[in-house]
Amino acid sequence: MHLNIPNTLTLIRIALIPAFMVVFYLPYDWARPASAWFYGLIAITDWFDGYLARKLNQQSALGAFLDPVADKLIVAVALIMITAAHPEMLIILGSIIIIGREITISALREWMAQLGKKSTVAVSMIGKIKTTSQLFAIGFLLHRDDWLGIPTHTVGVILLGIAAALTIISMFIYLKAAWQEVRHDM
């Protein structure tokens, strides 16, 4: 296995998840804000490894597999930690929707790839907007404490609601596109 720079960054991102969890649960006032900034660093690394893969022409099958796995791991871990710390109905429901959609769409992409129809469930613009709102929602909810006058918890819950709504919409778009393909093959 040849590791290029983007794949190495992705592996580092996965390896940082336990450290991110430790920071979140440290018994200090600065731990929650630090975990939010740690999460932000991991998120920037996600963007950066994709950028480098394209810029350096180092896209690989390993990277195509690892990058979404790393994304889903960090999102699921962060949402589970947030839900455990704030078992509020909107946070629980948003987390269930987001994690459930990730599992469903991952399985759908795998199935469509087996049918040779991988492009049917390619990432859409609504998926990118969903990911952005989800990224900021998680960051604000991890931070917890107001920051620069911003009520981070409230903003995080609102953004999580937006992300959950976009998650449902994007999931139905993917499912509809896949159904069109499967129906034609019947």
Summary of the structure (lengths in Angstrom):
residues: 186
radius of gyration: 17.4
end to end distance: 39.0
largest distance: 58.5
contacts: 570
relative contact order: 0.12
helix: 82%
strand: 1%
